[in-house]
Amino acid sequence: MNPTDMPSRFGFHSLPFTREIRVADRFAHELYERPREYLRRAVDKRMSGALIAPAGTGKTTLLRALKETLPEARYRVRYVKVTDLSKRDLCREIATAVGVAPAGTYPTLVRRLQERFANDLEVDAVRPVLFLDDSHGMRPEVLSLLRILTNFEMDSRLVLSFVLAGQPPLSGLLRDERLKDVTHRLAHCATLRPLSRQETAEYITHRCQIAGCATPPFDGGALTAIYEIGRGNLRATDQLALQALELAHDGSCEVVDAQQVTEARRLLWP
């Protein structure tokens, strides 16, 4: 049987469990909505926040949802995916994101960035917001750059808000004594966790429904197996569910069972 026919076999109008999901179609569970709301409030007060979550638990999707709550008429949000960079290189990455020519000395580049953020507020009448994703890999001396970028008029004026997002090592990084001036700028530190067994079943149902299938084609054993193997990790859950659907389709099955989920695990992570 042609594997491209899999969606129609199970009643999907689009391929389910892919990374391509609209913000409006996200799994709008309290686990994600409450952190998003608290981070929005922090930004709304012209302050900053942090989002700490294990890999594959929906961190970047939450950032996208947060961006959706910040209307373009009032906010100018820039996104930077951070790697292990020097201060100068991080400045260059931020400069590229905000449209500043990344030339000149490091102090000159910092001043240009501050001028751009001030211009956003004073000339364009929008609040600048900077999302720094995967920031758990930053070195303390590099992360301290945020103290400089947010220092306006002898630290007496709130101009730039930033949201740090990263995996659990970010928590330890923020406790570094050298970063007190940065952590004191955080109005809220949000966290995410893996889904529970029940939440995993609800998530699978949701992903099936937004792809057009009202009744998820997974039996109880399959749902249990997906949870026990994936441990509530969204990315692992998506991969297992999609691979198991393909196996069920290839076997001309109408419903996914636990054996197919176990086989999916072997194919995904040999």
Sequence and secondary structure as in RCSB ss.txt:
>XXXX:A:sequence
MNPTDMPSRFGFHSLPFTREIRVADRFAHELYERPREYLRRAVDKRMSGALIAPAGTGKTTLLRALKETLPEARY
RVRYVKVTDLSKRDLCREIATAVGVAPAGTYPTLVRRLQERFANDLEVDAVRPVLFLDDSHGMRPEVLSLLRILT
NFEMDSRLVLSFVLAGQPPLSGLLRDERLKDVTHRLAHCATLRPLSRQETAEYITHRCQIAGCATPPFDGGALTA
IYEIGRGNLRATDQLALQALELAHDGSCEVVDAQQVTEARRLLWP
>XXXX:A:secstr
  GGGHHHHTT SS SS S   GGGS   HHHHHHHHHHHHHHHTT EEEEE  TTSSHHHHHHHHHHTS TTTE
EEEEEE  S  HHHHHHHHHHHHT    S HHHHHHHHHHHHHHHHHTS  EEEEEEETGGG  HHHHTHHHHHT
 BTTTTB   EEEEEE THHHHHHT GGGHHHHTTEEEEEE     HHHHHHHHHHHHHHTT SS SB HHHHHH
HHHHHTT HHHHHHHHHHHHHHHHHTT SSB HHHHHHHHHHH  
